[in-house]
Amino acid sequence: MDLFLVGLKTSLQPYYLLMAFVGAFLGVAFGAIPGINAILGVALLIPMTLSLDPIAAFILLGAVYTGGAVGGAFPAILFKIPGAPEAAATTFDGYPLAQKGQASKAIGMALFASTTGGIFGVLALSFLAPQLAKIALSFSAQEYFAFAFLGLTIIVALGDSILKAIISGLLGLLLATVGIDKLTTAERFTFGLKPVMGGFEFVSLIIGVFAVSEVLERIQSQEQGALLTKEKVSTQLPTLQEVLECKWTLLRSYVIGTIIGILPGVGATTASFFGYSEAVRFSKHPEKFGTGILEGVAACESADNAAVGGALVPLLTLGIPGSATTAVMVGGLLIHGIIPGPLLFVEQTKFVYTFFSGMFIAQIMMLICGMIGVRFFVKILNWPYSVLGPIILVLCVVGGFAMRNNPFDMWMVLVFGMIGYFLNRYKYPFAPLIVGLVLGDLVETSFRRTLMLQDYQFLPIFSRPIAASILIFAVVSLFYPLFRKYYVKKVVQKKT
């Protein structure tokens, strides 16, 4: 605690406060532009930090990282365009809230959940980093498979029709298998196309499925005479009553986000979907999710920002990046002569704890920048959709291209936009598709590694207490929605 207070005193100097503000502002801006996320933002800024001292440089980069996690929520809520991959889950309830005329509330909850989730992740990073890193390192393929399988079981609860939800989820799993097999290096479902050897670009896919399909749907609605509702959008932070209604969802997502963030190579996108799926699983009214409720926004936004602090745990304590963004941040450490690992806490104590407290301040700066930035961002809503629709399409195509500078991805945005349009037309939910895509690679790879470790025998997995407990809970939760729907149907039939 004393070291944290010393670091806080240092980080409150005007110079470091300015770095936190600039980083948070840039992070929110990067996150709000489809195809330009925190990873690209950090990569672009690393060369510019050479003239800064190490503490200022890393506070700046850390603030960009955390700001990018919330910036993606703005277009996700207002236009159904995930500005960043982790914001894809925010569209499930954020956009329906905007359609109900409650965009201000949705943005306010996103900012509140992201800020508090980020603070929770930073506190976990500050006080529990070495212990959490050791726990994460004890996880093997069995535990990874159990976590991923648990996430997949929520598919049956994400939709009005269980059959359509399962079909949508299986489509996501199928798309996740496209590309070169990570274990055998064999090509799968590439049909000789070199651009898909590394799999479909996730950002291109979600931009197409969510944004392009929505533009097509809006165009058709206008042709049929439907009017688009408008509201004066600002930032309406949640009331105490609304926070209390979401308290268990928020707390659960804080923990989930931190744990998922610590696991190397998993990242905030998975944390966001896990937070959302567990909110649905534990809710007394799961049927309301996806229709536009604040709890859905709170679940994913709090988890993805808590994962930011979690992802920094293995980076600083073990030198192992916890996410793609922290992998880029390793370069920022090295060019300043700082070697991440256990000795960092001994040799660079002032740096470590000033950075921790700087990240804490960056969460507050992120909230301020978000509240300021949304005032300018929502002015776009005043444009007629005949102008806004084509602009969104252009941004979608450019955003798809920006991730890999590959023209093929521009076509993928349009192709997946058409797929999303037909899925929406025939009432197939998007959420199971994205859950299957996000977790498909993790569940397949970890399952096959589990079998190899156990001489292709599955039952020995139950000899590992954590993996066994998660799998048992997953199986129960898989069949519970089926039982509940069957039971409710029988009760209704008896009453009639």
C-alpha positions in Angstrom: 0.0 0.0 0.0 2.8 2.4 0.9 4.5 1.8 -2.5 1.2 2.4 -4.3 0.7 5.7 -2.4 4.2 6.8 -3.4 3.4 6.0 -7.0 0.1 7.9 -6.8 1.9 11.0 -5.5 4.3 10.8 -8.5 1.6 10.2 -11.0 -0.4 13.2 -9.8 2.3 15.5 -11.1 0.8 17.7 -13.9 3.1 16.2 -16.6 1.9 12.6 -15.9 -1.7 13.8 -15.6 -1.4 15.3 -19.0 0.0 12.0 -20.4 -2.9 10.1 -18.9 -5.4 12.6 -20.4 -3.8 12.6 -23.9 -3.6 8.8 -23.9 -7.2 8.3 -22.8 -8.4 10.8 -25.4 -6.5 9.2 -28.2 -7.6 5.7 -27.0 -11.3 6.7 -27.1 -10.8 8.2 -30.5 -8.9 5.2 -31.9 -11.6 2.8 -30.4 -14.4 4.8 -31.9 -13.1 4.5 -35.5 -13.9 1.0 -36.9 -10.7 -0.8 -37.9 -8.4 1.5 -35.9 -8.3 0.1 -32.4 -6.0 0.2 -29.4 -3.5 -2.2 -30.9 -2.9 0.1 -33.9 -2.9 3.1 -31.6 -0.3 1.8 -29.3 1.9 0.6 -32.2 1.7 4.1 -33.8 2.6 5.9 -30.6 5.6 3.8 -29.5 8.1 5.6 -31.8 6.8 8.9 -30.5 7.5 8.0 -26.9 11.3 7.9 -27.4 11.5 11.5 -26.3 9.5 10.8 -23.1 10.8 9.3 -19.9 9.8 5.6 -19.3 7.0 6.4 -16.7 5.4 9.1 -19.0 5.7 6.8 -22.0 4.0 3.8 -20.4 1.3 5.9 -18.8 0.5 7.2 -22.2 0.4 3.8 -23.8 -1.6 2.3 -20.9 -4.1 5.1 -21.2 -4.5 4.5 -24.9 -5.0 0.8 -24.2 -7.8 1.4 -21.6 -9.4 4.2 -23.6 -9.7 2.1 -26.7 -11.7 -0.5 -24.8 -14.5 2.0 -24.2 -14.3 4.0 -27.4 -15.5 1.1 -29.4 -18.8 1.2 -27.5 -19.9 4.5 -29.1 -20.5 3.3 -32.7 -21.6 -0.1 -31.4 -24.5 1.6 -29.5 -25.4 4.3 -32.0 -24.8 2.6 -35.3 -24.4 -1.1 -34.5 -20.8 -0.8 -35.7 -18.3 -2.3 -33.2 -15.4 0.2 -33.1 -13.2 -2.5 -31.6 -13.6 -6.3 -31.5 -14.4 -6.3 -27.8 -17.4 -4.0 -28.5 -19.2 -6.6 -30.6 -21.0 -7.9 -27.5 -22.1 -4.3 -26.7 -24.2 -4.2 -29.8 -26.5 -6.9 -28.5 -28.3 -4.6 -26.0 -26.7 -1.2 -26.6 -28.1 -0.8 -30.1 -31.6 -1.9 -29.2 -31.5 0.6 -26.3 -30.6 3.3 -28.8 -33.5 2.3 -31.0 -35.8 2.7 -28.0 -34.6 6.2 -27.6 -32.3 5.4 -24.6 -28.9 5.8 -26.3 -27.8 8.3 -23.6 -28.5 5.7 -20.9 -26.6 3.0 -22.8 -23.6 5.3 -23.3 -23.7 6.3 -19.7 -23.7 2.7 -18.5 -20.9 1.8 -20.9 -18.7 4.6 -19.5 -19.6 3.7 -15.9 -19.1 0.0 -16.3 -15.8 0.5 -18.3 -14.4 2.9 -15.7 -15.3 0.8 -12.7 -14.2 -2.4 -14.4 -10.9 -0.7 -15.3 -10.4 0.4 -11.7 -11.1 -3.1 -10.5 -8.5 -4.5 -13.0 -5.9 -2.0 -11.9 -6.4 -2.7 -8.2 -6.1 -6.4 -8.9 -2.9 -5.6 -10.9 -1.5 -3.5 -8.1 -2.0 -5.7 -5.2 -2.4 -9.3 -6.5 -0.2 -9.3 -9.6 2.4 -12.0 -8.6 -0.1 -14.3 -7.0 -2.6 -14.0 -9.9 0.2 -14.7 -12.4 1.1 -17.9 -10.6 -2.5 -19.1 -10.7 -2.7 -18.4 -14.4 0.5 -20.3 -15.1 -0.9 -23.4 -13.4 -3.7 -23.5 -16.0 -3.0 -26.0 -18.8 -5.0 -27.1 -21.9 -7.6 -28.8 -19.7 -8.6 -25.6 -17.9 -8.6 -23.6 -21.1 -10.9 -26.1 -22.7 -13.2 -26.1 -19.7 -13.5 -22.3 -19.8 -14.1 -22.2 -23.5 -16.7 -25.0 -23.4 -18.5 -23.2 -20.6 -18.6 -20.1 -22.8 -20.1 -22.1 -25.7 -22.9 -23.5 -23.6 -24.5 -20.1 -23.4 -25.4 -20.4 -27.1 -28.7 -22.2 -26.3 -29.9 -19.2 -24.2 -29.1 -16.5 -26.8 -32.2 -16.4 -29.0 -35.9 -17.0 -29.0 -35.5 -20.3 -30.8 -33.0 -22.8 -29.4 -32.7 -24.5 -32.8 -31.9 -21.3 -34.6 -29.4 -20.3 -31.8 -27.6 -23.6 -32.2 -27.5 -23.3 -36.0 -26.1 -19.8 -35.7 -23.5 -20.9 -33.1 -22.4 -23.9 -35.3 -22.0 -21.5 -38.2 -19.6 -19.4 -36.0 -17.7 -22.6 -35.0 -17.4 -23.5 -38.7 -16.0 -20.1 -39.6 -13.5 -20.4 -36.8 -12.0 -23.6 -38.4 -11.1 -21.8 -41.7 -7.4 -21.4 -42.3 -4.2 -23.2 -41.4 -4.5 -25.7 -38.5 -2.4 -24.5 -35.7 -1.4 -28.0 -34.6 -0.8 -29.8 -38.0 -0.3 -26.7 -40.3 -2.8 -28.3 -42.7 -5.1 -26.0 -44.8 -8.8 -26.2 -43.9 -11.6 -24.8 -46.0 -9.4 -22.3 -47.7 -10.4 -23.4 -51.3 -6.9 -22.3 -52.5 -7.5 -18.7 -51.3 -4.3 -17.4 -49.7 -5.9 -14.5 -47.9 -7.9 -16.9 -45.7 -5.0 -19.1 -44.7 -4.8 -17.2 -41.5 -8.5 -17.4 -41.0 -11.1 -14.7 -41.5 -10.2 -11.3 -40.2 -12.4 -10.9 -37.1 -12.9 -7.2 -37.4 -14.0 -7.5 -41.1 -16.4 -10.2 -40.1 -18.1 -8.4 -37.3 -18.2 -5.1 -39.2 -19.9 -6.9 -42.1 -22.3 -8.9 -39.9 -23.4 -6.1 -37.7 -22.9 -2.8 -39.6 -23.4 -3.6 -43.3 -26.4 -5.8 -42.6 -27.9 -3.0 -40.5 -27.4 -0.5 -43.3 -29.1 -2.8 -45.8 -32.0 -3.3 -43.3 -32.3 0.4 -42.7 -32.4 1.1 -46.5 -35.2 -1.4 -46.9 -37.1 0.0 -44.0 -36.9 3.5 -45.5 -38.1 2.2 -48.8 -41.1 0.7 -47.0 -41.8 4.1 -45.4 -40.5 3.3 -41.9 -39.2 6.4 -40.1 -36.0 6.4 -38.0 -36.4 7.7 -34.5 -34.0 10.4 -33.3 -33.1 11.7 -29.9 -30.8 14.3 -28.4 -28.0 12.0 -27.3 -25.6 12.9 -24.4 -24.1 10.9 -21.6 -26.6 9.9 -18.9 -24.7 8.1 -16.2 -26.7 5.4 -14.4 -28.6 6.3 -11.3 -27.8 4.6 -8.0 -30.9 2.4 -8.4 -29.8 1.3 -11.8 -26.3 0.5 -10.5 -27.8 -1.5 -7.6 -30.0 -3.5 -10.1 -26.8 -4.5 -12.0 -24.5 -4.9 -9.0 -24.1 -8.6 -9.2 -23.6 -8.5 -12.9 -21.0 -5.8 -12.6 -19.1 -7.6 -9.8 -19.2 -10.9 -11.7 -17.9 -9.3 -14.9 -15.1 -7.5 -13.0 -13.8 -10.9 -11.8 -14.4 -12.6 -15.1 -12.7 -9.9 -17.0 -9.6 -9.9 -14.7 -9.3 -13.7 -14.8 -9.7 -13.9 -18.6 -7.3 -11.0 -19.1 -4.6 -12.7 -17.1 -4.8 -15.9 -19.2 -2.1 -15.4 -21.9 -3.4 -15.0 -25.5 -7.1 -14.8 -24.6 -7.8 -11.0 -24.4 -10.6 -8.5 -23.9 -12.9 -9.8 -26.7 -13.3 -13.2 -25.0 -13.7 -11.5 -21.6 -16.5 -9.3 -23.0 -18.4 -12.3 -24.4 -17.8 -14.3 -21.2 -19.1 -11.4 -19.1 -22.2 -11.2 -21.3 -22.9 -14.9 -21.4 -22.6 -15.3 -17.6 -24.9 -12.4 -17.1 -27.5 -14.2 -19.3 -26.9 -17.5 -17.4 -27.4 -16.1 -13.9 -30.2 -13.7 -14.8 -33.8 -14.2 -13.6 -35.0 -12.8 -16.9 -32.6 -14.1 -19.6 -35.2 -13.6 -22.3 -34.8 -9.8 -22.0 -31.1 -9.9 -23.0 -30.8 -8.8 -26.6 -33.9 -6.7 -26.5 -32.2 -3.6 -25.0 -31.4 -3.7 -21.2 -28.7 -1.8 -19.3 -27.6 -5.1 -17.6 -26.4 -6.4 -21.0 -24.3 -3.3 -21.7 -22.9 -3.4 -18.1 -21.9 -7.1 -18.4 -19.7 -6.8 -21.4 -18.2 -3.3 -20.9 -17.1 -4.0 -17.3 -15.5 -7.3 -18.3 -13.5 -6.0 -21.3 -12.0 -3.1 -19.4 -11.2 -5.3 -16.3 -9.3 -7.5 -18.8 -7.0 -4.6 -19.5 -5.6 -4.6 -16.0 -5.6 -8.4 -16.0 -3.7 -8.6 -19.3 -0.9 -6.5 -17.8 -0.4 -9.0 -14.9 1.5 -11.7 -16.9 3.3 -9.0 -18.9 4.8 -7.2 -16.0 5.4 -10.1 -13.6 6.5 -12.8 -16.1 7.2 -11.0 -19.4 4.4 -12.9 -21.1 1.9 -10.7 -23.0 -1.7 -11.3 -21.9 -3.2 -9.9 -25.1 -2.3 -8.6 -28.6 -2.1 -5.0 -27.3 0.3 -6.0 -24.4 2.4 -7.9 -26.9 2.9 -4.6 -28.8 3.5 -2.8 -25.5 6.5 -5.1 -24.9 8.3 -3.1 -27.6 7.6 0.1 -25.7 9.2 -1.3 -22.6 12.2 -2.6 -24.4 13.1 0.6 -26.3 13.2 2.3 -22.9 15.5 -0.3 -21.5 12.9 -1.9 -19.2 12.8 -5.7 -19.1 9.5 -7.2 -18.0 9.6 -10.0 -15.5 9.9 -10.9 -11.8 13.0 -8.6 -11.3 11.0 -5.6 -12.5 9.3 -5.3 -9.2 12.7 -5.1 -7.5 14.8 -3.1 -9.9 12.2 -0.7 -11.1 9.9 -0.3 -8.1 9.2 3.4 -8.7 8.3 2.8 -12.4 6.0 -0.1 -11.6 3.9 1.6 -8.9 3.8 4.9 -10.6 2.5 3.1 -13.7 -0.1 1.3 -11.5 -1.4 4.6 -10.1 -1.2 6.2 -13.5 -3.4 3.5 -14.9 -5.8 4.2 -12.0 -5.9 7.9 -13.0 -6.3 7.0 -16.7 -9.6 5.4 -15.8 -10.9 8.7 -14.5 -9.5 10.5 -17.6 -11.2 7.9 -19.8 -14.6 8.7 -18.2 -14.0 12.5 -18.7 -12.8 12.0 -22.3 -15.7 9.7 -23.1 -18.3 12.2 -21.8 -16.7 15.0 -23.8 -16.1 13.0 -27.0 -19.6 11.6 -27.2 -21.0 15.2 -27.6 -19.2 15.6 -30.9 -19.6 12.0 -32.0 -23.4 12.0 -31.8 -23.8 15.1 -34.0 -23.5 12.6 -36.8 -27.0 11.3 -35.8 -28.5 14.6 -37.2 -27.4 13.7 -40.7 -30.1 12.2 -43.0 -29.7 8.5 -43.4 -29.4 8.9 -47.2 -26.1 10.6 -46.4 -25.1 8.6 -43.3 -25.8 5.1 -44.8 -23.3 5.4 -47.6 -20.7 7.0 -45.3 -21.1 4.0 -42.9 -20.6 1.6 -45.7 -17.4 3.4 -46.8 -16.1 3.4 -43.2 -16.9 -0.3 -42.9 -15.0 -1.2 -46.1 -12.0 1.0 -45.1 -12.1 -0.4 -41.6 -11.9 -3.9 -42.9 -9.0 -3.0 -45.2 -7.1 -1.2 -42.4 -6.6 -4.2 -40.2 -4.3 -6.1 -42.6 -4.1 -3.7 -45.6 -5.6 -6.5 -47.7 -8.2 -5.7 -50.4 -9.6 -9.2 -49.9 -10.9 -8.1 -46.5 -13.0 -5.3 -48.1 -14.9 -8.0 -50.1 -15.3 -10.0 -46.9 -17.0 -7.1 -45.2 -19.5 -7.0 -48.0 -20.0 -10.8 -48.2 -20.5 -11.1 -44.4 -22.8 -8.1 -44.6 -25.1 -10.0 -46.9 -24.9 -13.1 -44.7 -25.8 -11.0 -41.7 -28.7 -9.4 -43.6 -30.2 -12.8 -44.4 -29.6 -14.1 -40.9 -31.4 -11.1 -39.6 -34.2 -11.5 -42.1 -34.9 -15.0 -41.1 -34.5 -14.3 -37.3 -31.3 -16.1 -36.7 -29.5 -14.4 -33.8 -26.1 -12.8 -34.2 -24.9 -13.4 -30.7 -24.4 -17.2 -31.0 -22.6 -16.8 -34.3 -20.0 -14.4 -32.7 -19.7 -16.5 -29.5 -18.9 -19.5 -31.7 -16.4 -17.5 -33.8 -14.6 -16.0 -30.7 -14.4 -19.2 -28.7 -14.1 -21.7 -31.6 -10.4 -21.6 -32.1 -9.7 -21.7 -28.3 -12.1 -24.6 -27.6 -10.8 -26.7 -30.6 -7.1 -26.2 -29.9 -7.3 -26.7 -26.2 -9.5 -29.8 -26.6 -7.1 -31.4 -29.0 -4.1 -30.5 -26.8 -6.0 -32.0 -23.9 -6.5 -35.3 -25.7 -2.8 -35.4 -26.7 -1.7 -34.8 -23.1 -3.9 -37.6 -21.9 -3.1 -40.2 -24.6 -6.4 -39.4 -26.3 -8.4 -40.3 -23.2 -11.0 -37.7 -22.1 -12.0 -39.0 -18.7 -8.6 -38.1 -17.0 -9.6 -34.5 -17.4 -11.8 -35.0 -14.4 -8.8 -35.7 -12.2 -8.0 -31.9 -12.4 -10.4 -30.3 -9.9 -10.7 -26.9 -11.6 -11.3 -28.3 -15.0 -13.7 -30.9 -13.7 -15.8 -28.4 -11.7 -16.1 -26.1 -14.7 -17.1 -28.9 -17.1 -19.8 -30.2 -14.7 -21.2 -26.7 -14.3 -21.1 -26.2 -18.1 -23.0 -29.4 -18.7 -25.7 -28.5 -16.2 -26.0 -25.0 -17.6 -26.2 -26.4 -21.1 -29.3 -28.5 -20.4 -31.0 -26.1 -17.9 -32.4 -23.7 -20.5 -33.8 -26.7 -22.4 -35.4 -28.0 -19.2 -36.8 -24.6 -18.2 -38.4 -24.1 -21.6 -39.9 -27.6 -21.5 -41.1 -27.2 -18.0 -42.7 -23.8 -18.7 -44.4 -25.2 -21.7 -45.8 -28.1 -19.7 -47.1 -25.7 -17.0 -48.8 -23.5 -19.6 -50.4 -26.5 -21.2 -51.8 -27.7 -17.8 -53.2 -24.2 -17.1 -55.0 -24.1 -20.4 
